[in-house]
Amino acid sequence: MSRYLVPLSALGSALGAAVLLKDHVAGGRCPSKATIPGKTVIVTGANTGIGKQTALELARRGATVILACRDLDKCEEAARFIRGETLNTRVRARRLDLASLRSVREFAAGVIAEEQQVHVLVNNAAVMRCPHWTTEDGFEMQLGVNHLGHFLLTNLLLDKLKASAPARVINLSSLAHVAGHMDFQDLNWEKRDYDTKAAYCQSKLALVLFTRELARRLQGTGVTVNALHPGVARTELGRHTGMHSSAFSSFTLGAGPADVPPPRI
């Protein structure tokens, strides 16, 4: 039996470390039980993953929730699911393609015309490590979707947010921003070999820098602006990477819902 003691101890230690790592990367749970009836919230990329869970929880807490998604059919499906789960009828689906500044302007115009107030804007949608694609307006896709689309959306809705104060803007960035570098001479990767990881890090750094500057400019208006790293979760963001096929990622993150297979970082 003694000859198995060391291997079993090592295995136990490894499993224990994996459990601790899983708890660490997953982050904590929000302890607040606050409800927010009468508040209107917009969540981009809300048909799956973190965005969908955010919209679900806010609807459960009584908010009017607008799901803003590129694929309207999937958006409508998510809205029906959330209404059924929460019995909150104030959950609506709207089309928003962040890779199109025209679509961003149309969405914002609709919100301004239809909504009396907007209290929370959650800029959640993102693309990660995709091929060297460009947006409708010719911007590198990751910078265009993760930062520029949200930049325009936020600024178009600022007057509505100020009029609804206290209000807040929440930008989902990533810990990856610490590895980012803003190359203002070549933001669209036209002069360099395209690096999917570096482009992603740049886009998330841009979002953090935007957050800091906007927060400074909005001091005293009643509108707060914060960026956050959401931790690691099983979402579709990693579909352009190999993370979804990693046994380690699957074990660490655990089994997730069918609509959110690979992890998000």
N, C-alpha and C positions, 0 to 999 in steps of 0.2 A: 504493500500500500504506500510505503514511504516514497517509492520511486515515482508515484503519480502526484505527490504532494506539491512539488515545485511547478509542474505544468498546470495543475489545477489552480494553484494560487495565481500563476501568471494569467491564466484565462479569466479568473474571477476579477483580477485587477483590471484587465483590459475591458471586460464587460462593464465594470463599475465606472471606468473612465468614460466609456462611450455613453452611458446613461447621463453622467454629469455634463458631458459635452452637449448632448441632446437638449438637456434642460437649459444650458447656457445659451446656445444659439437660438433656441425658440423664444427666449425672453420671458418676461413675467406677464401675468394677466392683470388687466385693469381692475382695481378693486372698487371703483366708483359704481354706485347704483343710481346715479343721477338720471333723470328723465329730461327730455328737451322738447316737450310739446310746443307747437307754435314756431319752431325754428325750421328754416329751410336750408338744406345741405345739398351741395353738388359734389358728386364723386366721379372722377374720370376713370375710365377703364374698369367699370364696376360690374361687368358681366361675368367675371371670373376672379379667382385668386384673392389677394388681399383687398382689392377694391370691392368685390362682392361681399366679403365678410364684413368689411367696414360699413357698407350700405345696409346689410342685414342688421347689424347691431344698432346702428343709428335709427333705423326704422322701428326696431324693437323698443327703442327708448322714446318713440313718439314723434320723431321728426318727419317733416315732409322731405323726401329724398328724391333727387333727380339723378338717375343713372345716365352718364354721358359716355357713349361707346361708339366705336367705329362701325361695328356690325349691328344694325338696328334689330335684326331678327333675334340675335343672341341677347341683346339688351332687353328686348321685350320678354324673352323667356326668363331672364334673371329677375326682372321686375315682377312677373307673375309668381315666381317661386318665393320671392321675399314677401309679397303681399300675402301669400298663403301661409307662410311660416309665422308671420307677425300679426296677421289680421289688420295690418295698417294699409288702408286704401290709398294713402297719400304717397305712393311710390310710383314714379313715372320714368319712362324711358325716352331718351332723346339722342339723336345721332350727333356724334362729334368725332371727326377725323382729325387728329392732331398733326397729321402729316400734310394737311391742307389748310393754309391760312384762310382761304375762302370759307371752308367749313367751320373754322373757329369763329370767324366773324358772324356767320349765319347763326350758329348756336348761341353766341353771346347776345345777338340782337333778339332772338326768340326769348331768352331768359329775361332780358331787360323789359320786353314788352308784356310778358305773361306773368312774371313774378313780382309781387309787391315788395318783397324783401329777400335777400340772400345773406344768411348769417355765417355759413361755413363753406369754404371752397377747398376740397381735398384734391390736390393735383397728384393723382396716384398712377395714372397710366404710364407705361414705359415699354421700350424695346431694348433688348440686350444682345450685343455681339452678333448682330445680323450681318449679312454680306454688305458690301459697299453699295448700298442702295441710296437713292436720293428722294427727298420729298417732292410733292407736286410743285413746290416753289424752288427746287434745286438745291436745298440744303442737305448735308449729310444726315442720314435718317435718324441716327441716335441723338444727335444734337437737336435736330428738328423736332422730333417727337418729345423727347424727355425734357428739353428746356424751352426751345423757341415757341412751340405750340402753347405750352403752359404760360410762358411769359406774356404772350399776346392775350390769351384768355383772361389771365389775372388782371391785366391792365384794362381790358375792356369792361370788366365787372367791378372795377375799383369804386366807381361812384355809387353803384348799388350796394356794395359792401359797407362803404362809409355811411350811407344813409340808413343802414340796418344795424349800425354799431350798438352794442359790442358785437364785433364779428371777427372772424379769423381766417387766415389762409394757411393751409398745411401742405407743405411740399415733401413728397416722399423721395428722398435722395438715397444715398447708399454709403456705407463705409468705404466703398471703392473710391469715393471722391478724394481720399487722402493720397491716392496714387495718380490723381489727375493732374494734367498740365494744360493750361490754356494757350494754345498756339494761335494767337490772333492774326498771324500772317498766313495761316492755312487751316482755318477752322473746318473747312469742308474736305480736307484730305485730298486735295487736288495736286499737291506738289510732292507728296510722300507716298510710300507704300502703305496701304491701308492696314491698320492694326485694330481689329475689332475690340480688343480689350481696352486699349488706350483710348479709343474713341468713346467707349462707354464711360470710362473714368472721367474723361473730359466733360461729357454731358452732365454727369452728376456733380462735378465740381462747379460747373456753370450754374446749376440749380442752387447750390449752396451759396455761391456768391450773390446771386439774384436775391435769395432769401435775406441775407444780411443787409444788403443795400435797401431793399424794399422795407424791411423792418425799421431801418433808420429813418427813412423818409416818412413813414406812417406814424411815427411817435406822436402821441397826443390826439390821434384821430379816432381812437377806439377800435382800430383794426390791428390785430397782432399777426405776425408772420413768423412761422417756425418751420424748420426742416428737420426731418427725422430719418434715422436708419431703422427700417422695420424688422431687423433681424433676418434670420433665414427661415423661409417657409416654402411649402410645396405649391408652386404656381406655374403658370405656363411661360413665365418670362425666360426660363432657361431653355426654350425649345431650340434655339440655334446653337446650343452648346452640347457637350456630352454628359452633363450632370445628371440628366434624367436616366441614363443607363448605368450610373455608378452605384454599385452595391453598397458602398460606404454611405453615400448620400441617402439612399433609401432607408438604410438601417438607422442612421442618425436622425432623420426627419420623421420617420415612421410613416405608416400608410395614411394617405390623405384621400379626400374626396375624388371621385372619378374625373371631375372637371379641372383639377389642379395637379397634374402629374409631376413635372419637374420642379426643382427648388429655385427660389428667388433669393438673390443676394444683393 
